C-alpha cells in the first residue's frame, strides 16, 4: 500500500496509513507514554488519535501523515531557537 502525505491526494479519497502506539515508539522515536500522549492530545500539542472500532476500549491510532507533519513542526521549532 502506497502512503500519501499531501492534502490534495488525501482529499481525492486516497487511503491514509494509521500508526499504532508501538510504531510511534519504534519507527518514529516518539518517547511519550500513553498517558503523556493523552495529555498532549488534550492540550493540542500532539495530533489527535482516531478510534478504530466501537466501545470504550477500542484501539486508537494516528494518521501517519499527521505524525510526519508534527515531527516537521518540531524540527522547525528547534531550528528557530538555534539548536543543532
PDB file of N, CA, C and O in Angstrom:
ATOM      1  N   UNK A   1       0.835  -1.170   0.000  1.00  0.00           N
ATOM      2  CA  UNK A   1       0.000   0.000   0.000  1.00  0.00           C
ATOM      3  C   UNK A   1       0.881   1.235   0.000  1.00  0.00           C
ATOM      4  O   UNK A   1       1.802   1.345   0.809  1.00  0.00           O
ATOM      5  N   UNK A   2       0.607   2.145  -0.886  1.00  0.00           N
ATOM      6  CA  UNK A   2       1.384   3.367  -1.006  1.00  0.00           C
ATOM      7  C   UNK A   2       0.869   4.411  -0.027  1.00  0.00           C
ATOM      8  O   UNK A   2      -0.338   4.622   0.088  1.00  0.00           O
ATOM      9  N   UNK A   3       1.778   5.056   0.670  1.00  0.00           N
ATOM     10  CA  UNK A   3       1.398   6.091   1.620  1.00  0.00           C
ATOM     11  C   UNK A   3       1.459   7.440   0.943  1.00  0.00           C
ATOM     12  O   UNK A   3       2.449   7.774   0.291  1.00  0.00           O
ATOM     13  N   UNK A   4       0.402   8.216   1.095  1.00  0.00           N
ATOM     14  CA  UNK A   4       0.403   9.569   0.549  1.00  0.00           C
ATOM     15  C   UNK A   4       0.315  10.551   1.690  1.00  0.00           C
ATOM     16  O   UNK A   4      -0.389  10.320   2.673  1.00  0.00           O
ATOM     17  N   UNK A   5       1.040  11.661   1.554  1.00  0.00           N
ATOM     18  CA  UNK A   5       1.035  12.630   2.640  1.00  0.00           C
ATOM     19  C   UNK A   5       0.574  14.004   2.200  1.00  0.00           C
ATOM     20  O   UNK A   5       0.492  14.908   3.031  1.00  0.00           O
ATOM     21  N   UNK A   6       0.269  14.198   0.921  1.00  0.00           N
ATOM     22  CA  UNK A   6      -0.153  15.545   0.557  1.00  0.00           C
ATOM     23  C   UNK A   6      -1.664  15.690   0.637  1.00  0.00           C
ATOM     24  O   UNK A   6      -2.410  14.737   0.413  1.00  0.00           O
ATOM     25  N   UNK A   7      -2.094  16.888   0.957  1.00  0.00           N
ATOM     26  CA  UNK A   7      -3.500  17.167   1.198  1.00  0.00           C
ATOM     27  C   UNK A   7      -4.344  16.969  -0.045  1.00  0.00           C
ATOM     28  O   UNK A   7      -5.468  16.477   0.051  1.00  0.00           O
ATOM     29  N   UNK A   8      -3.837  17.335  -1.201  1.00  0.00           N
ATOM     30  CA  UNK A   8      -4.602  17.216  -2.438  1.00  0.00           C
ATOM     31  C   UNK A   8      -4.988  15.763  -2.688  1.00  0.00           C
ATOM     32  O   UNK A   8      -6.153  15.472  -2.963  1.00  0.00           O
ATOM     33  N   UNK A   9      -4.036  14.860  -2.598  1.00  0.00           N
ATOM     34  CA  UNK A   9      -4.323  13.449  -2.821  1.00  0.00           C
ATOM     35  C   UNK A   9      -5.282  12.934  -1.763  1.00  0.00           C
ATOM     36  O   UNK A   9      -6.202  12.181  -2.081  1.00  0.00           O
ATOM     37  N   UNK A  10      -5.088  13.321  -0.521  1.00  0.00           N
ATOM     38  CA  UNK A  10      -5.945  12.856   0.560  1.00  0.00           C
ATOM     39  C   UNK A  10      -7.389  13.279   0.305  1.00  0.00           C
ATOM     40  O   UNK A  10      -8.310  12.491   0.523  1.00  0.00           O
ATOM     41  N   UNK A  11      -7.595  14.498  -0.149  1.00  0.00           N
ATOM     42  CA  UNK A  11      -8.937  14.985  -0.403  1.00  0.00           C
ATOM     43  C   UNK A  11      -9.613  14.269  -1.556  1.00  0.00           C
ATOM     44  O   UNK A  11     -10.838  14.316  -1.669  1.00  0.00           O
ATOM     45  N   UNK A  12      -8.852  13.608  -2.412  1.00  0.00           N
ATOM     46  CA  UNK A  12      -9.420  12.874  -3.526  1.00  0.00           C
ATOM     47  C   UNK A  12      -9.779  11.454  -3.121  1.00  0.00           C
ATOM     48  O   UNK A  12     -10.104  10.642  -3.987  1.00  0.00           O
ATOM     49  N   UNK A  13      -9.731  11.127  -1.840  1.00  0.00           N
ATOM     50  CA  UNK A  13     -10.169   9.830  -1.350  1.00  0.00           C
ATOM     51  C   UNK A  13      -9.076   8.788  -1.211  1.00  0.00           C
ATOM     52  O   UNK A  13      -9.389   7.608  -1.055  1.00  0.00           O
ATOM     53  N   UNK A  14      -7.821   9.167  -1.261  1.00  0.00           N
ATOM     54  CA  UNK A  14      -6.734   8.208  -1.109  1.00  0.00           C
ATOM     55  C   UNK A  14      -6.715   7.664   0.314  1.00  0.00           C
ATOM     56  O   UNK A  14      -7.150   8.336   1.250  1.00  0.00           O
ATOM     57  N   UNK A  15      -6.215   6.458   0.468  1.00  0.00           N
ATOM     58  CA  UNK A  15      -6.113   5.841   1.791  1.00  0.00           C
ATOM     59  C   UNK A  15      -5.061   6.545   2.624  1.00  0.00           C
ATOM     60  O   UNK A  15      -4.070   7.054   2.100  1.00  0.00           O
ATOM     61  N   UNK A  16      -5.290   6.566   3.924  1.00  0.00           N
ATOM     62  CA  UNK A  16      -4.311   7.126   4.854  1.00  0.00           C
ATOM     63  C   UNK A  16      -3.851   5.998   5.750  1.00  0.00           C
ATOM     64  O   UNK A  16      -4.675   5.241   6.264  1.00  0.00           O
ATOM     65  N   UNK A  17      -2.559   5.872   5.946  1.00  0.00           N
ATOM     66  CA  UNK A  17      -1.994   4.829   6.784  1.00  0.00           C
ATOM     67  C   UNK A  17      -2.130   5.219   8.244  1.00  0.00           C
ATOM     68  O   UNK A  17      -1.938   6.381   8.602  1.00  0.00           O
ATOM     69  N   UNK A  18      -2.463   4.245   9.093  1.00  0.00           N
ATOM     70  CA  UNK A  18      -2.543   4.513  10.524  1.00  0.00           C
ATOM     71  C   UNK A  18      -1.316   3.936  11.216  1.00  0.00           C
ATOM     72  O   UNK A  18      -0.710   2.969  10.755  1.00  0.00           O
ATOM     73  N   UNK A  19      -0.971   4.564  12.344  1.00  0.00           N
ATOM     74  CA  UNK A  19       0.224   4.218  13.110  1.00  0.00           C
ATOM     75  C   UNK A  19      -0.196   3.867  14.528  1.00  0.00           C
ATOM     76  O   UNK A  19      -0.922   4.625  15.172  1.00  0.00           O
ATOM     77  N   UNK A  20       0.254   2.733  15.007  1.00  0.00           N
ATOM     78  CA  UNK A  20      -0.060   2.296  16.370  1.00  0.00           C
ATOM     79  C   UNK A  20       0.880   2.960  17.375  1.00  0.00           C
ATOM     80  O   UNK A  20       1.862   3.600  16.999  1.00  0.00           O
ATOM     81  N   UNK A  21       0.562   2.794  18.648  1.00  0.00           N
ATOM     82  CA  UNK A  21       1.425   3.313  19.708  1.00  0.00           C
ATOM     83  C   UNK A  21       2.823   2.706  19.611  1.00  0.00           C
ATOM     84  O   UNK A  21       3.822   3.406  19.778  1.00  0.00           O
ATOM     85  N   UNK A  22       2.889   1.405  19.341  1.00  0.00           N
ATOM     86  CA  UNK A  22       4.194   0.744  19.191  1.00  0.00           C
ATOM     87  C   UNK A  22       5.014   1.338  18.067  1.00  0.00           C
ATOM     88  O   UNK A  22       6.225   1.514  18.200  1.00  0.00           O
ATOM     89  N   UNK A  23       4.352   1.651  16.951  1.00  0.00           N
ATOM     90  CA  UNK A  23       5.053   2.264  15.827  1.00  0.00           C
ATOM     91  C   UNK A  23       5.524   3.677  16.163  1.00  0.00           C
ATOM     92  O   UNK A  23       6.592   4.101  15.723  1.00  0.00           O
ATOM     93  N   UNK A  24       4.720   4.408  16.948  1.00  0.00           N
ATOM     94  CA  UNK A  24       5.159   5.742  17.369  1.00  0.00           C
ATOM     95  C   UNK A  24       6.504   5.640  18.076  1.00  0.00           C
ATOM     96  O   UNK A  24       7.404   6.447  17.844  1.00  0.00           O
ATOM     97  N   UNK A  25       6.627   4.646  18.936  1.00  0.00           N
ATOM     98  CA  UNK A  25       7.864   4.454  19.698  1.00  0.00           C
ATOM     99  C   UNK A  25       8.987   3.914  18.822  1.00  0.00           C
ATOM    100  O   UNK A  25      10.083   4.473  18.794  1.00  0.00           O
ATOM    101  N   UNK A  26       8.711   2.824  18.105  1.00  0.00           N
ATOM    102  CA  UNK A  26       9.767   2.119  17.378  1.00  0.00           C
ATOM    103  C   UNK A  26      10.177   2.805  16.077  1.00  0.00           C
ATOM    104  O   UNK A  26      11.367   2.981  15.817  1.00  0.00           O
ATOM    105  N   UNK A  27       9.227   3.181  15.282  1.00  0.00           N
ATOM    106  CA  UNK A  27       9.523   3.706  13.952  1.00  0.00           C
ATOM    107  C   UNK A  27       9.828   5.195  13.949  1.00  0.00           C
ATOM    108  O   UNK A  27      10.709   5.659  13.225  1.00  0.00           O
ATOM    109  N   UNK A  28       9.089   5.942  14.768  1.00  0.00           N
ATOM    110  CA  UNK A  28       9.247   7.399  14.757  1.00  0.00           C
ATOM    111  C   UNK A  28      10.040   7.930  15.939  1.00  0.00           C
ATOM    112  O   UNK A  28      10.383   9.113  15.962  1.00  0.00           O
ATOM    113  N   UNK A  29      10.340   7.090  16.920  1.00  0.00           N
ATOM    114  CA  UNK A  29      11.144   7.517  18.056  1.00  0.00           C
ATOM    115  C   UNK A  29      10.436   8.451  19.012  1.00  0.00           C
ATOM    116  O   UNK A  29      11.091   9.177  19.760  1.00  0.00           O
ATOM    117  N   UNK A  30       9.103   8.451  19.005  1.00  0.00           N
ATOM    118  CA  UNK A  30       8.338   9.298  19.932  1.00  0.00           C
ATOM    119  C   UNK A  30       8.386   8.622  21.305  1.00  0.00           C
ATOM    120  O   UNK A  30       7.857   7.521  21.460  1.00  0.00           O
ATOM    121  N   UNK A  31       9.006   9.254  22.300  1.00  0.00           N
ATOM    122  CA  UNK A  31       9.260   8.580  23.572  1.00  0.00           C
ATOM    123  C   UNK A  31       8.130   8.645  24.596  1.00  0.00           C
ATOM    124  O   UNK A  31       8.276   8.107  25.694  1.00  0.00           O
ATOM    125  N   UNK A  32       7.015   9.284  24.272  1.00  0.00           N
ATOM    126  CA  UNK A  32       5.979   9.552  25.260  1.00  0.00           C
ATOM    127  C   UNK A  32       5.210   8.308  25.686  1.00  0.00           C
ATOM    128  O   UNK A  32       4.971   7.404  24.885  1.00  0.00           O
ATOM    129  N   UNK A  33       4.829   8.276  26.951  1.00  0.00           N
ATOM    130  CA  UNK A  33       3.959   7.220  27.450  1.00  0.00           C
ATOM    131  C   UNK A  33       2.537   7.469  26.942  1.00  0.00           C
ATOM    132  O   UNK A  33       2.227   8.549  26.438  1.00  0.00           O
ATOM    133  N   UNK A  34       1.696   6.474  27.079  1.00  0.00           N
ATOM    134  CA  UNK A  34       0.288   6.601  26.678  1.00  0.00           C
ATOM    135  C   UNK A  34      -0.372   7.776  27.411  1.00  0.00           C
ATOM    136  O   UNK A  34      -1.107   8.551  26.800  1.00  0.00           O
ATOM    137  N   UNK A  35      -0.114   7.906  28.700  1.00  0.00           N
ATOM    138  CA  UNK A  35      -0.709   8.977  29.495  1.00  0.00           C
ATOM    139  C   UNK A  35      -0.237  10.350  29.024  1.00  0.00           C
ATOM    140  O   UNK A  35      -1.027  11.288  28.922  1.00  0.00           O
ATOM    141  N   UNK A  36       1.061  10.457  28.737  1.00  0.00           N
ATOM    142  CA  UNK A  36       1.604  11.735  28.284  1.00  0.00           C
ATOM    143  C   UNK A  36       1.041  12.101  26.907  1.00  0.00           C
ATOM    144  O   UNK A  36       0.747  13.267  26.643  1.00  0.00           O
ATOM    145  N   UNK A  37       0.894  11.104  26.034  1.00  0.00           N
ATOM    146  CA  UNK A  37       0.285  11.365  24.721  1.00  0.00           C
ATOM    147  C   UNK A  37      -1.130  11.898  24.879  1.00  0.00           C
ATOM    148  O   UNK A  37      -1.520  12.836  24.184  1.00  0.00           O
ATOM    149  N   UNK A  38      -1.904  11.309  25.786  1.00  0.00           N
ATOM    150  CA  UNK A  38      -3.276  11.777  26.015  1.00  0.00           C
ATOM    151  C   UNK A  38      -3.293  13.219  26.505  1.00  0.00           C
ATOM    152  O   UNK A  38      -4.133  14.011  26.078  1.00  0.00           O
ATOM    153  N   UNK A  39      -2.368  13.564  27.400  1.00  0.00           N
ATOM    154  CA  UNK A  39      -2.281  14.957  27.872  1.00  0.00           C
ATOM    155  C   UNK A  39      -1.948  15.893  26.718  1.00  0.00           C
ATOM    156  O   UNK A  39      -2.556  16.954  26.574  1.00  0.00           O
ATOM    157  N   UNK A  40      -0.982  15.497  25.899  1.00  0.00           N
ATOM    158  CA  UNK A  40      -0.576  16.352  24.774  1.00  0.00           C
ATOM    159  C   UNK A  40      -1.681  16.473  23.732  1.00  0.00           C
ATOM    160  O   UNK A  40      -1.871  17.546  23.159  1.00  0.00           O
ATOM    161  N   UNK A  41      -2.415  15.385  23.477  1.00  0.00           N
ATOM    162  CA  UNK A  41      -3.540  15.463  22.539  1.00  0.00           C
ATOM    163  C   UNK A  41      -4.607  16.407  23.086  1.00  0.00           C
ATOM    164  O   UNK A  41      -5.154  17.229  22.351  1.00  0.00           O
ATOM    165  N   UNK A  42      -4.896  16.287  24.367  1.00  0.00           N
ATOM    166  CA  UNK A  42      -5.888  17.149  25.010  1.00  0.00           C
ATOM    167  C   UNK A  42      -5.466  18.613  24.945  1.00  0.00           C
ATOM    168  O   UNK A  42      -6.296  19.499  24.743  1.00  0.00           O
ATOM    169  N   UNK A  43      -4.165  18.859  25.117  1.00  0.00           N
ATOM    170  CA  UNK A  43      -3.638  20.229  25.088  1.00  0.00           C
ATOM    171  C   UNK A  43      -3.449  20.766  23.668  1.00  0.00           C
ATOM    172  O   UNK A  43      -3.175  21.952  23.486  1.00  0.00           O
ATOM    173  N   UNK A  44      -3.593  19.908  22.675  1.00  0.00           N
ATOM    174  CA  UNK A  44      -3.425  20.322  21.290  1.00  0.00           C
ATOM    175  C   UNK A  44      -1.979  20.379  20.837  1.00  0.00           C
ATOM    176  O   UNK A  44      -1.675  21.005  19.822  1.00  0.00           O
ATOM    177  N   UNK A  45      -1.072  19.729  21.579  1.00  0.00           N
ATOM    178  CA  UNK A  45       0.345  19.758  21.228  1.00  0.00           C
ATOM    179  C   UNK A  45       0.817  18.453  20.583  1.00  0.00           C
ATOM    180  O   UNK A  45       2.014  18.255  20.377  1.00  0.00           O
ATOM    181  N   UNK A  46      -0.121  17.575  20.270  1.00  0.00           N
ATOM    182  CA  UNK A  46       0.169  16.317  19.569  1.00  0.00           C
ATOM    183  C   UNK A  46      -1.073  15.963  18.771  1.00  0.00           C
ATOM    184  O   UNK A  46      -2.187  16.233  19.220  1.00  0.00           O
ATOM    185  N   UNK A  47      -0.907  15.357  17.581  1.00  0.00           N
ATOM    186  CA  UNK A  47      -2.079  15.018  16.767  1.00  0.00           C
ATOM    187  C   UNK A  47      -3.071  14.124  17.509  1.00  0.00           C
ATOM    188  O   UNK A  47      -2.679  13.263  18.297  1.00  0.00           O
ATOM    189  N   UNK A  48      -4.332  14.334  17.251  1.00  0.00           N
ATOM    190  CA  UNK A  48      -5.382  13.523  17.861  1.00  0.00           C
ATOM    191  C   UNK A  48      -5.367  12.120  17.267  1.00  0.00           C
ATOM    192  O   UNK A  48      -5.147  11.952  16.067  1.00  0.00           O
ATOM    193  N   UNK A  49      -5.598  11.130  18.093  1.00  0.00           N
ATOM    194  CA  UNK A  49      -5.714   9.744  17.640  1.00  0.00           C
ATOM    195  C   UNK A  49      -7.115   9.518  17.083  1.00  0.00           C
ATOM    196  O   UNK A  49      -8.054  10.243  17.413  1.00  0.00           O
ATOM    197  N   UNK A  50      -7.240   8.506  16.239  1.00  0.00           N
ATOM    198  CA  UNK A  50      -8.546   8.103  15.731  1.00  0.00           C
ATOM    199  C   UNK A  50      -8.923   6.796  16.398  1.00  0.00           C
ATOM    200  O   UNK A  50      -8.067   5.955  16.670  1.00  0.00           O
ATOM    201  N   UNK A  51     -10.197   6.634  16.656  1.00  0.00           N
ATOM    202  CA  UNK A  51     -10.710   5.437  17.308  1.00  0.00           C
ATOM    203  C   UNK A  51     -10.967   4.378  16.248  1.00  0.00           C
ATOM    204  O   UNK A  51     -11.657   4.639  15.263  1.00  0.00           O
ATOM    205  N   UNK A  52     -10.418   3.191  16.443  1.00  0.00           N
ATOM    206  CA  UNK A  52     -10.569   2.091  15.495  1.00  0.00           C
ATOM    207  C   UNK A  52     -11.534   1.058  16.071  1.00  0.00           C
ATOM    208  O   UNK A  52     -11.111   0.073  16.677  1.00  0.00           O
ATOM    209  N   UNK A  53     -12.797   1.281  15.885  1.00  0.00           N
ATOM    210  CA  UNK A  53     -13.804   0.369  16.407  1.00  0.00           C
ATOM    211  C   UNK A  53     -14.747   1.085  17.339  1.00  0.00           C
ATOM    212  O   UNK A  53     -14.668   2.297  17.542  1.00  0.00           O
ATOM    213  N   UNK A  54     -15.647   0.296  17.901  1.00  0.00           N
ATOM    214  CA  UNK A  54     -16.663   0.851  18.787  1.00  0.00           C
ATOM    215  C   UNK A  54     -16.336   0.493  20.239  1.00  0.00           C
ATOM    216  O   UNK A  54     -15.561  -0.421  20.520  1.00  0.00           O
ATOM    217  N   UNK A  55     -16.939   1.224  21.118  1.00  0.00           N
ATOM    218  CA  UNK A  55     -16.802   0.905  22.528  1.00  0.00           C
ATOM    219  C   UNK A  55     -15.713   1.682  23.228  1.00  0.00           C
ATOM    220  O   UNK A  55     -14.853   2.306  22.606  1.00  0.00           O
ATOM    221  N   UNK A  56     -15.778   1.623  24.536  1.00  0.00           N
ATOM    222  CA  UNK A  56     -14.858   2.367  25.393  1.00  0.00           C
ATOM    223  C   UNK A  56     -13.401   1.927  25.221  1.00  0.00           C
ATOM    224  O   UNK A  56     -12.482   2.740  25.327  1.00  0.00           O
ATOM    225  N   UNK A  57     -13.203   0.641  24.955  1.00  0.00           N
ATOM    226  CA  UNK A  57     -11.840   0.113  24.912  1.00  0.00           C
ATOM    227  C   UNK A  57     -11.329  -0.133  23.497  1.00  0.00           C
ATOM    228  O   UNK A  57     -10.413  -0.932  23.302  1.00  0.00           O
ATOM    229  N   UNK A  58     -11.913   0.545  22.504  1.00  0.00           N
ATOM    230  CA  UNK A  58     -11.461   0.401  21.122  1.00  0.00           C
ATOM    231  C   UNK A  58     -10.022   0.907  20.989  1.00  0.00           C
ATOM    232  O   UNK A  58      -9.615   1.854  21.662  1.00  0.00           O
ATOM    233  N   UNK A  59      -9.278   0.265  20.121  1.00  0.00           N
ATOM    234  CA  UNK A  59      -7.905   0.715  19.867  1.00  0.00           C
ATOM    235  C   UNK A  59      -7.916   2.088  19.231  1.00  0.00           C
ATOM    236  O   UNK A  59      -8.879   2.485  18.573  1.00  0.00           O
ATOM    237  N   UNK A  60      -6.835   2.796  19.438  1.00  0.00           N
ATOM    238  CA  UNK A  60      -6.672   4.117  18.835  1.00  0.00           C
ATOM    239  C   UNK A  60      -5.340   4.125  18.094  1.00  0.00           C
ATOM    240  O   UNK A  60      -4.395   3.428  18.464  1.00  0.00           O
ATOM    241  N   UNK A  61      -5.294   4.923  17.053  1.00  0.00           N
ATOM    242  CA  UNK A  61      -4.076   5.048  16.256  1.00  0.00           C
ATOM    243  C   UNK A  61      -4.029   6.464  15.687  1.00  0.00           C
ATOM    244  O   UNK A  61      -4.979   7.235  15.827  1.00  0.00           O
ATOM    245  N   UNK A  62      -2.927   6.788  15.053  1.00  0.00           N
ATOM    246  CA  UNK A  62      -2.730   8.113  14.482  1.00  0.00           C
ATOM    247  C   UNK A  62      -2.524   7.973  12.987  1.00  0.00           C
ATOM    248  O   UNK A  62      -2.020   6.954  12.515  1.00  0.00           O
ATOM    249  N   UNK A  63      -2.915   8.995  12.244  1.00  0.00           N
ATOM    250  CA  UNK A  63      -2.614   9.003  10.821  1.00  0.00           C
ATOM    251  C   UNK A  63      -1.139   9.329  10.648  1.00  0.00           C
ATOM    252  O   UNK A  63      -0.619  10.264  11.255  1.00  0.00           O
ATOM    253  N   UNK A  64      -0.476   8.543   9.811  1.00  0.00           N
ATOM    254  CA  UNK A  64       0.955   8.708   9.598  1.00  0.00           C
ATOM    255  C   UNK A  64       1.301  10.110   9.114  1.00  0.00           C
ATOM    256  O   UNK A  64       2.290  10.690   9.561  1.00  0.00           O
ATOM    257  N   UNK A  65       0.502  10.659   8.209  1.00  0.00           N
ATOM    258  CA  UNK A  65       0.822  11.993   7.697  1.00  0.00           C
ATOM    259  C   UNK A  65       0.712  13.055   8.788  1.00  0.00           C
ATOM    260  O   UNK A  65       1.457  14.035   8.760  1.00  0.00           O
ATOM    261  N   UNK A  66      -0.197  12.884   9.747  1.00  0.00           N
ATOM    262  CA  UNK A  66      -0.288  13.817  10.875  1.00  0.00           C
ATOM    263  C   UNK A  66       0.969  13.749  11.738  1.00  0.00           C
ATOM    264  O   UNK A  66       1.468  14.777  12.196  1.00  0.00           O
ATOM    265  N   UNK A  67       1.479  12.536  11.958  1.00  0.00           N
ATOM    266  CA  UNK A  67       2.698  12.364  12.760  1.00  0.00           C
ATOM    267  C   UNK A  67       3.894  12.985  12.041  1.00  0.00           C
ATOM    268  O   UNK A  67       4.710  13.664  12.665  1.00  0.00           O
ATOM    269  N   UNK A  68       3.999  12.757  10.737  1.00  0.00           N
ATOM    270  CA  UNK A  68       5.103  13.335   9.969  1.00  0.00           C
ATOM    271  C   UNK A  68       5.052  14.857   9.978  1.00  0.00           C
ATOM    272  O   UNK A  68       6.088  15.511  10.097  1.00  0.00           O
ATOM    273  N   UNK A  69       3.864  15.421   9.854  1.00  0.00           N
ATOM    274  CA  UNK A  69       3.721  16.885   9.920  1.00  0.00           C
ATOM    275  C   UNK A  69       4.119  17.401  11.299  1.00  0.00           C
ATOM    276  O   UNK A  69       4.782  18.433  11.409  1.00  0.00           O
ATOM    277  N   UNK A  70       3.715  16.687  12.353  1.00  0.00           N
ATOM    278  CA  UNK A  70       4.070  17.082  13.721  1.00  0.00           C
ATOM    279  C   UNK A  70       5.594  17.055  13.898  1.00  0.00           C
ATOM    280  O   UNK A  70       6.171  17.978  14.471  1.00  0.00           O
ATOM    281  N   UNK A  71       6.239  15.994  13.404  1.00  0.00           N
ATOM    282  CA  UNK A  71       7.695  15.899  13.503  1.00  0.00           C
ATOM    283  C   UNK A  71       8.369  17.043  12.742  1.00  0.00           C
ATOM    284  O   UNK A  71       9.358  17.605  13.213  1.00  0.00           O
ATOM    285  N   UNK A  72       7.837  17.387  11.569  1.00  0.00           N
ATOM    286  CA  UNK A  72       8.385  18.515  10.808  1.00  0.00           C
ATOM    287  C   UNK A  72       8.270  19.812  11.596  1.00  0.00           C
ATOM    288  O   UNK A  72       9.201  20.617  11.607  1.00  0.00           O
ATOM    289  N   UNK A  73       7.118  20.021  12.262  1.00  0.00           N
ATOM    290  CA  UNK A  73       6.938  21.233  13.071  1.00  0.00           C
ATOM    291  C   UNK A  73       7.916  21.260  14.239  1.00  0.00           C
ATOM    292  O   UNK A  73       8.458  22.315  14.570  1.00  0.00           O
ATOM    293  N   UNK A  74       8.147  20.102  14.868  1.00  0.00           N
ATOM    294  CA  UNK A  74       9.095  20.044  15.977  1.00  0.00           C
ATOM    295  C   UNK A  74      10.487  20.421  15.500  1.00  0.00           C
ATOM    296  O   UNK A  74      11.197  21.164  16.176  1.00  0.00           O
ATOM    297  N   UNK A  75      10.880  19.912  14.338  1.00  0.00           N
ATOM    298  CA  UNK A  75      12.201  20.221  13.779  1.00  0.00           C
ATOM    299  C   UNK A  75      12.307  21.708  13.440  1.00  0.00           C
ATOM    300  O   UNK A  75      13.337  22.332  13.695  1.00  0.00           O
ATOM    301  N   UNK A  76      11.245  22.274  12.867  1.00  0.00           N
ATOM    302  CA  UNK A  76      11.260  23.697  12.507  1.00  0.00           C
ATOM    303  C   UNK A  76      11.375  24.564  13.756  1.00  0.00           C
ATOM    304  O   UNK A  76      12.114  25.548  13.758  1.00  0.00           O
ATOM    305  N   UNK A  77      10.655  24.210  14.815  1.00  0.00           N
ATOM    306  CA  UNK A  77      10.732  24.978  16.068  1.00  0.00           C
ATOM    307  C   UNK A  77      12.121  24.883  16.665  1.00  0.00           C
ATOM    308  O   UNK A  77      12.634  25.854  17.221  1.00  0.00           O
ATOM    309  N   UNK A  78      12.722  23.726  16.552  1.00  0.00           N
ATOM    310  CA  UNK A  78      14.070  23.530  17.072  1.00  0.00           C
ATOM    311  C   UNK A  78      15.054  24.432  16.335  1.00  0.00           C
ATOM    312  O   UNK A  78      15.927  25.047  16.947  1.00  0.00           O
ATOM    313  N   UNK A  79      14.901  24.503  15.010  1.00  0.00           N
ATOM    314  CA  UNK A  79      15.780  25.358  14.213  1.00  0.00           C
ATOM    315  C   UNK A  79      15.578  26.836  14.537  1.00  0.00           C
ATOM    316  O   UNK A  79      16.531  27.614  14.513  1.00  0.00           O
ATOM    317  N   UNK A  80      14.339  27.223  14.840  1.00  0.00           N
ATOM    318  CA  UNK A  80      14.042  28.621  15.158  1.00  0.00           C
ATOM    319  C   UNK A  80      14.768  29.080  16.422  1.00  0.00           C
ATOM    320  O   UNK A  80      15.168  30.240  16.522  1.00  0.00           O
ATOM    321  N   UNK A  81      14.938  28.178  17.380  1.00  0.00           N
ATOM    322  CA  UNK A  81      15.618  28.570  18.613  1.00  0.00           C
ATOM    323  C   UNK A  81      17.117  28.347  18.547  1.00  0.00           C
ATOM    324  O   UNK A  81      17.827  28.570  19.528  1.00  0.00           O
ATOM    325  N   UNK A  82      17.609  27.901  17.374  1.00  0.00           N
ATOM    326  CA  UNK A  82      19.050  27.825  17.149  1.00  0.00           C
ATOM    327  C   UNK A  82      19.739  26.582  17.645  1.00  0.00           C
ATOM    328  O   UNK A  82      20.946  26.617  17.885  1.00  0.00           O
ATOM    329  N   UNK A  83      19.021  25.468  17.813  1.00  0.00           N
ATOM    330  CA  UNK A  83      19.681  24.207  18.201  1.00  0.00           C
ATOM    331  C   UNK A  83      20.220  23.516  16.972  1.00  0.00           C
ATOM    332  O   UNK A  83      19.703  23.669  15.865  1.00  0.00           O
ATOM    333  N   UNK A  84      21.271  22.754  17.193  1.00  0.00           N
ATOM    334  CA  UNK A  84      21.857  21.975  16.074  1.00  0.00           C
ATOM    335  C   UNK A  84      21.074  20.722  15.813  1.00  0.00           C
ATOM    336  O   UNK A  84      21.420  19.953  14.916  1.00  0.00           O
TER     337      UNK A  84
END
